[in-house]
Amino acid sequence: MIKTILFTAVAALTFSGSALHASQGTGERALTQVGTTSPELATALQDLKTTLYTKKTPLAFDNGAAASNCAEYSNLLTNHSPEESVRNAEIRAEYLVCDAVRLISNESFLVKRHTLPATAAKALLERLDLRSFPSSLHNRATDQSHTLKKLLISGTVKMTRDSVAVETDEQFFSLQIAAVVSRPASNRSVKTLESEWIVWVGDEMKNGNYKSYRTLIVRPPTPSSGGQYTGSIYPPH
C-alpha cells in the first residue's frame, strides 16, 4: 500500500525551518493534493527540513549574494534574480526541486504517489503552446507552428510516461512532469479539484552559448486556449 503523507505549510514561503506536522481532522478534499511522479521530489516532500538545508552548488544572484541551499534560494528570490550566465544556468538545474517545494508548501497539502496517463508526455509534445512561456523556441513560434512536434520536426523524440525530450543537431529540449497539483475549485459550489502539472524544462543549444533549466506550471486546455496546454515559468525570474 502506498503511504499517504499530510503536511502543513511552511509559513509564508520564507522557509523559516518551522517544524511540519500531520494535520488532524482535515478533509482531503479541502487540501491541495500533490501526486508526485519524480522520486527526487517525493523524497524532498517527505523531509522538508532536510530538503531546505541540504547543501548545493552555490548559485549566484544579481545582488552579489549566493544561495547554497533551498532556504537561501527561496529567500533571495523574494527580491532578486539569479545571475544570467551559462554556468549559473547549469547550477540552477540543481534547484528545480526547490522551486517545486516552494510552490507546493505555500499551503497545506497531501502527498500521494501518482501514475500519469499514458498520453501525458504526448500531450506536452503535441499540444503545449510554446508561445505561452519564455524559452529558446518562443520567438520561433507562429500561429501555425507553436508546439515541440512542429518546431523541432527534424528532431529525435524520446518519451516516457512522464517526460519527453527532443534532440536535433543544434538543440536539446526536454520536459519532465515532476508532479500533478490538484487544488479545491475556487468556486466552492463545485466539488472538484483544479489540476496543473509541475514540469521541469531543460533547454540547451549544443554550441554551448545557451542553457536554461526552469520550472514550468502547465495548465490543461480551456475554451480560450483553443485546446492547447499553456505554461508559465515559476518563479517568473
Solvent accessible surface area in square Angstrom, and as a share of the most:
residue,aa,sasa,rsa
1,M,241,1.08
2,I,110,0.56
3,K,157,0.66
4,T,61,0.36
5,I,29,0.15
6,L,38,0.19
7,F,19,0.08
8,T,38,0.22
9,A,29,0.23
10,V,3,0.02
11,A,60,0.46
12,A,83,0.64
13,L,46,0.23
14,T,65,0.38
15,F,3,0.01
16,S,72,0.46
17,G,24,0.24
18,S,60,0.39
19,A,90,0.70
20,L,44,0.22
21,H,114,0.51
22,A,57,0.44
23,S,25,0.16
24,Q,157,0.70
25,G,90,0.87
26,T,54,0.32
27,G,48,0.46
28,E,81,0.37
29,R,141,0.51
30,A,74,0.58
31,L,8,0.04
32,T,4,0.02
33,Q,31,0.14
34,V,1,0.01
35,G,7,0.07
36,T,1,0.01
37,T,24,0.14
38,S,3,0.02
39,P,94,0.59
40,E,100,0.45
41,L,0,0.00
42,A,4,0.03
43,T,93,0.54
44,A,9,0.07
45,L,0,0.00
46,Q,100,0.44
47,D,70,0.36
48,L,3,0.02
49,K,136,0.58
50,T,78,0.45
51,T,17,0.10
52,L,3,0.02
53,Y,94,0.36
54,T,64,0.37
55,K,152,0.64
56,K,43,0.18
57,T,45,0.26
58,P,81,0.51
59,L,0,0.00
60,A,33,0.25
61,F,2,0.01
62,D,90,0.47
63,N,71,0.37
64,G,75,0.72
65,A,37,0.29
66,A,55,0.42
67,A,0,0.00
68,S,22,0.14
69,N,10,0.05
70,C,0,0.00
71,A,5,0.04
72,E,68,0.30
73,Y,0,0.00
74,S,1,0.01
75,N,76,0.39
76,L,30,0.15
77,L,3,0.02
78,T,91,0.53
79,N,121,0.62
80,H,62,0.28
81,S,35,0.22
82,P,12,0.08
83,E,84,0.38
84,E,171,0.77
85,S,51,0.33
86,V,54,0.31
87,R,144,0.52
88,N,9,0.05
89,A,19,0.14
90,E,54,0.24
91,I,14,0.07
92,R,17,0.06
93,A,39,0.30
94,E,72,0.32
95,Y,0,0.00
96,L,18,0.09
97,V,8,0.05
98,C,1,0.01
99,D,0,0.00
100,A,0,0.00
101,V,0,0.00
102,R,26,0.09
103,L,22,0.11
104,I,0,0.00
105,S,0,0.00
106,N,82,0.42
107,E,57,0.25
108,S,38,0.24
109,F,0,0.00
110,L,5,0.03
111,V,5,0.03
112,K,73,0.31
113,R,132,0.48
114,H,71,0.32
115,T,104,0.61
116,L,4,0.02
117,P,75,0.47
118,A,76,0.59
119,T,89,0.52
120,A,2,0.02
121,A,1,0.01
122,K,98,0.42
123,A,11,0.09
124,L,0,0.00
125,L,13,0.07
126,E,53,0.24
127,R,96,0.35
128,L,0,0.00
129,D,12,0.06
130,L,0,0.00
131,R,90,0.33
132,S,43,0.28
133,F,4,0.02
134,P,95,0.60
135,S,23,0.15
136,S,33,0.21
137,L,0,0.00
138,H,69,0.31
139,N,145,0.74
140,R,116,0.42
141,A,17,0.13
142,T,67,0.39
143,D,103,0.53
144,Q,141,0.63
145,S,29,0.19
146,H,23,0.10
147,T,6,0.04
148,L,0,0.00
149,K,105,0.44
150,K,116,0.49
151,L,24,0.12
152,L,9,0.05
153,I,145,0.74
154,S,99,0.64
155,G,16,0.15
156,T,85,0.49
157,V,64,0.37
158,K,142,0.60
159,M,90,0.40
160,T,84,0.49
161,R,118,0.43
162,D,36,0.19
163,S,29,0.19
164,V,1,0.01
165,A,22,0.17
166,V,1,0.00
167,E,72,0.32
168,T,16,0.10
169,D,127,0.66
170,E,110,0.49
171,Q,3,0.01
172,F,64,0.27
173,F,0,0.00
174,S,26,0.17
175,L,1,0.00
176,Q,62,0.28
177,I,0,0.00
178,A,0,0.00
179,A,0,0.00
180,V,15,0.09
181,V,0,0.00
182,S,14,0.09
183,R,57,0.21
184,P,53,0.33
185,A,13,0.10
186,S,101,0.65
187,N,83,0.42
188,R,216,0.79
189,S,88,0.57
190,V,66,0.38
191,K,165,0.70
192,T,76,0.44
193,L,45,0.22
194,E,92,0.41
195,S,48,0.31
196,E,22,0.10
197,W,31,0.11
198,I,0,0.00
199,V,0,0.00
200,W,20,0.07
201,V,8,0.05
202,G,7,0.07
203,D,2,0.01
204,E,46,0.21
205,M,47,0.21
206,K,101,0.43
207,N,108,0.55
208,G,35,0.33
209,N,114,0.58
210,Y,79,0.30
211,K,52,0.22
212,S,24,0.16
213,Y,33,0.13
214,R,43,0.16
215,T,0,0.00
216,L,0,0.00
217,I,11,0.06
218,V,1,0.01
219,R,98,0.36
220,P,62,0.39
221,P,43,0.27
222,T,67,0.39
223,P,142,0.89
224,S,110,0.71
225,S,26,0.17
226,G,65,0.62
227,G,30,0.29
228,Q,37,0.16
229,Y,30,0.11
230,T,41,0.24
231,G,5,0.05
232,S,41,0.26
233,I,23,0.12
234,Y,33,0.12
235,P,3,0.02
236,P,110,0.69
237,H,71,0.32
